[in-house]
Amino acid sequence: MKKIEQLHTLGIHPTKEYFWNLPVSKLVAHTLQKGQGVLTNTGALACNTGEFTGRSPKDKYIVKDSITENSVWWGDVNHPFSTEDFDSLYNRVTASLSEKDIYIKDVQAGSKKEYQLNVRVITETPWQSLFANNLFLRPTEKELETFKHEWLILAAPEFKAEPERDKTRQQNFTIINFTKKVILIGGSAYTGEIKKGIFSILNYILPHDKNVLSMHCSANIGEDGNTAVFFGLSGTGKTTLSADPSRALIGDDEHGWDSENVFNFEGGCYAKCVNLSEEKEPQIFSAVRFGTLLENVRFYKNSDIVDYDNIDVTENTRAAYPINFIDNAINPSIGGAPKNIFFLTCDAFGVLPPISKLTVGQAMYHFISGYTAKVAGTEAGITEPQTTFSACFGEPFLPLHPTKYAELLGQKLKGNNVNVWLVNTGWSGGAYGVGERIKLSYTRAMITAALEGKLDQIEYVEHSVFGLQMPTECQGVPSNILNPKNTWKNKQEYDETANKLASQFSENFKTYQSFANDEIRSGAPKIVSNLQKA
């Protein structure tokens, strides 16, 4: 079928030009010609995403139909949208795209061939097409000759919905239709909506249909083939700790785990750039070169040099680049089943141990909890540490109920000899403002010891509230900090703070309790009623 006919079958009837699978150099050239971006001193393309500099979770919808009605986790995360309203909005979006220059990019998602999806991404701007090229897997020329898409993404940032007519909350929207296999994006140019749209559909298809655990995590692999997986919310050190020069990168954000392998969903990275420096993040810094897309950054005055400390537009500045821009990335992005899994948390209350070992039940419980804490100054209005919970370390992208992913994790852990570690990259000796942040060198030493099996044969003690197994020694780490209670001057105050944090875990878990099995519930902390005996 001719390319124009392929567009016609989608309801797009171009009245202007359409560009199919342009190479990177031409996408950059088109962006510059249209005045939509500028080149930096390193050759990267810098663009602005306009009004939206991040995702808009309240404006993400899933079409509710016979496929999704009884399987999707409806509620605050997944908002229903009717088939009729989707069809009407789809027709309006395709009519809008028909009147503009459009860019078509054919890509793939899923490094393991059995689960690979062919995705066609149609955008209004050339730099959005560059984003799709960088973030997803790039088919070979031969594959492109016979490429047939399974999923379609239409990204129309200039199209503004009319809420009363289109049944959206406001002018912007992201709508996933699992029956028609379409992701419809309008009113926002933030490219993260494209990336997370694909992640959301894989988070449905793989666990629901294939018994494959989809994970919001980074993964790397040692020379001996030892795969490690790192989960963690923003600020926990996931990028820093998984970027180990002695280990090869499988991927930095989205992975699947089947019966044999951990595999990357993507072919690129979407790295945060705030405060980026060559000293702190040398791999990311060197990846910002020709072909990379920078979003919402600002420059030093009268120069083409990016000021990564400038957050006048947003703290969520980003760099999108192919994964092969990272020197030690492996190709294909596949490793064996993990030997070690790390849940990273920045506990600003100083309660959790620097490292501890989890049972399967505890792993499932802490996976569902997805805990970290924000400290004062990270967001407006936060003056003291605040707990943050995000189910499975990626709640906004979960179409299914979190217990589905937790149970699947439990199955994987039992089927493989996996160590699960909870690593606190936050505070010790007291909460934020009193205690001190655990040294990065100590955290690295503990993770290295876990990866090298040096924590396998040592003695452990149990945490009195959380029931976690705490090692009594670790090479390169002072033994007194391994049990957090030892680092507090006032032990009674520590017990009270631990109880308070445990109560917040319990309160958060109420959302999932009725769906959780006994093994998940067994991983919950135990609030100590008599602190004098704790």
C-alpha positions, -999 to +999 in steps of 0.1 A: +000+000+000+013+034-009+022+057+020-005+082+012-030+054+012-017+043+046-024+078+059-059+078+043-068+045+062-060+064+094-083+092+085-055+116+076-058+133+042-027+156+039-032+190+024+004+199+031+037+179+032+042+147+050+077+133+059+082+096+065+111+083+086+134+112+080+170+107+093+182+126+124+201+152+103+169+162+084+147+162+115+172+186+131+174+207+099+136+209+096+134+220+133+159+248+127+142+259+095+108+262+113+124+282+141+113+255+166+148+249+181+184+260+183+217+241+184+238+241+215+276+243+216+278+205+217+255+201+187+224+190+206+190+204+196+173+225+222+135+230+220+107+243+243+076+222+250+055+253+256+028+254+283+034+219+295+068+210+308+057+177+324+030+151+322-006+159+332-018+128+350-053+142+356-058+144+318-048+108+310-077+086+300-083+050+290-113+041+268-137+020+288-150-009+267-154-047+267-116-052+269-109-028+297-141-025+317-133-054+341-095-054+339-083-018+343-078-003+378-103+026+375-100+055+399-076+084+405-049+070+382-070+057+352-099+078+341-126+063+319-134+077+284-163+065+262-158+048+228-181+073+212-163+103+226-129+088+216-141+083+180-154+118+178-122+133+191-101+110+169-118+124+138-112+160+149-075+153+156-070+136+122-088+165+105-064+189+122-033+169+113-045+168+077-040+205+075-005+206+088+030+193+078+033+160+096+062+137+105+058+099+106+083+078+125+081+040+126+097+025+158+096-005+180+091-011+218+106-041+236+141-054+231+130-091+233+115-100+199+087-121+213+071-091+229+082-064+205+055-039+193+056-020+161+046+016+167+038+044+142+042+078+157+027+107+138+036+142+150+031+178+141+067+188+147+101+174+135+116+175+170+088+153+184+097+128+156+134+130+167+122+122+202+104+091+190+135+081+170+158+085+201+136+070+228+123+039+210+140+010+192+150+019+157+141-007+130+167-016+103+162-003+068+151-038+058+126-040+086+112-006+075+105-019+040+078-042+053+069-023+085+033-027+096+023-009+128+004-026+156+000+006+177-005+042+165+003+074+183-011+107+171+005+137+188-011+170+179+001+196+204-015+225+185-050+209+187-069+222+217-098+202+229-131+218+238-139+202+271-177+205+269-178+191+234-149+166+237-156+154+272-121+162+284-111+180+316-093+208+298-077+215+264-050+189+267-054+151+268-038+117+264-062+089+257-053+052+253-077+029+233-067-007+238-093-020+213-082+002+184-046+003+196-043+041+194-028+067+218-043+101+211-023+131+224-034+167+221-029+201+235+005+193+250+039+192+233+056+175+263+072+144+247+071+125+280+034+118+271+045+098+241+071+078+261+048+071+290+019+063+267+039+033+254+050+023+289+013+023+300+002+000+272+031-024+279+022-023+316-012-036+306-003-061+278+027-078+293+013-087+328-022-092+317-016-113+285+019-126+287+027-131+324+057-108+320+064-083+348+067-047+335+089-026+357+097+011+362+134+006+370+169+008+357+190-024+351+226-032+346+248-063+342+282-073+354+310-090+334+299-123+349+264-119+335+250-109+369+219-087+363+208-061+389+176-041+389+171-007+406+138+007+416+134+042+431+114+074+429+129+107+419+157+118+443+166+084+456+197+080+435+185+055+409+204+070+380+235+076+400+237+042+416+228+022+385+254+041+364+283+019+374+313+021+351+322-015+359+288-028+348+270-025+314+238-006+312+207-026+301+184+004+304+176+034+326+138+034+330+115+007+316+120-031+316+102-064+313+110-096+332+099-129+318+109-165+327+144-160+314+154-123+309+152-087+319+149-066+288+146-030+280+114-016+265+132+014+249+161+023+227+170+055+244+172+075+276+151+105+288+175+119+314+168+147+338+192+176+332+188+198+362+222+206+378+239+183+352+277+184+352+305+164+337+318+157+373+285+143+387+270+126+356+298+121+331+279+096+309+248+118+306+269+149+301+289+133+272+256+120+256+244+156+250+257+159+215+244+161+179+212+140+177+202+146+213+171+165+220+172+189+250+139+202+264+132+235+282+168+243+290+183+278+292+216+292+281+243+313+297+238+349+286+248+356+250+261+321+244+251+287+231+263+270+263+235+254+283+231+265+319+219+233+335+214+250+369+188+274+354+153+263+363+135+295+351+112+273+329+111+241+349+132+218+371+121+190+347+146+198+320+154+167+299+177+152+274+165+125+250+192+104+233+197+070+219+210+044+244+241+039+223+252+074+233+261+058+266+295+041+262+288+010+283+253+003+271+248-033+258+232-042+225+207-058+225+194-044+258+188-078+274+202-095+305+194-127+324+170-129+353+182-106+381+203-119+410+198-087+430+170-062+432+174-029+450+145-008+463+160+027+467+144+051+492+155+085+505+141+082+540+143+117+554+131+105+588+163+086+595+143+054+604+152+028+577+185+010+577+212+019+551+207-016+536+185-045+546+174-078+532+137-085+525+116-117+525+094-123+495+064-110+514+083-079+525+095-073+489+059-075+476+047-051+504+074-026+498+070-028+461+033-019+464+042+009+489+069+025+467+081+047+495+104+077+496+103+111+514+105+146+502+126+170+522+121+207+528+128+229+498+122+202+471+087+216+465+069+248+474+051+245+508+072+216+521+088+227+553+095+193+569+099+157+556+069+143+539+062+107+530+056+099+493+042+066+481+039+055+445+027+020+439+053-003+422+075+028+420+054+040+390+018+044+400+008+069+373+015+043+346-003+013+360-035+003+341-039-028+363-043-030+400-009-028+419-015-061+435-013-077+401+023-065+396+032-073+432+019-109+429+038-113+397+070-100+414+065-126+441+062-154+415+094-142+398+113-140+431+102-176+441+111-189+406+146-174+408+172-172+436+169-134+440+181-112+468+159-081+474+175-052+492+159-021+507+186+007+504+181+040+523+200+068+506+185+093+530+192+103+566+209+086+596+212+098+632+180+117+631+156+131+606+164+158+580+177+188+598+191+168+627+208+138+613+232+135+584+227+121+549+242+087+544+274+091+524+272+081+488+305+062+492+289+040+519+259+033+497+281+023+468+301+000+491+269-017+503+255-022+468+289-035+456+291-059+486+255-072+478+264-076+441+296-095+449+279-118+474+298-105+504+266-100+524+255-137+520+274-153+549+273-126+576+251-122+606+218-102+604+196-087+631+159-079+627+145-044+628+121-041+657+093-023+637+098-031+600+111-066+605+139-061+580+171-081+582+200-057+588+236-069+582+259-064+612+290-057+590+299-045+555+333-038+541+340-001+537+310+009+560+312+017+597+293-010+615+275+013+639+254+029+611+241-004+598+214-004+626+199+031+624+188+031+660+225+031+670+230+064+653+203+083+673+212+100+706+177+096+718+166+060+714+131+067+726+127+093+699+139+069+673+113+043+683+086+070+682+097+081+648+098+045+635+063+039+648+051+070+631+066+060+598+051+025+601+017+041+607+020+060+575+029+028+556-002+012+571-024+041+562-012+041+527-016+003+524-054+005+532-060+014+496-047-020+485-054-042+515-087-058+504-070-069+471-038-081+487-031-118+496-018-129+530+018-131+519+018-094+508+001-084+541+028-104+560+054-079+548+038-050+567+057-033+596+045-040+631+037-010+652+052-014+687+026-007+713+050-005+743+079+017+733+097+012+766+102-025+757+110-018+720 
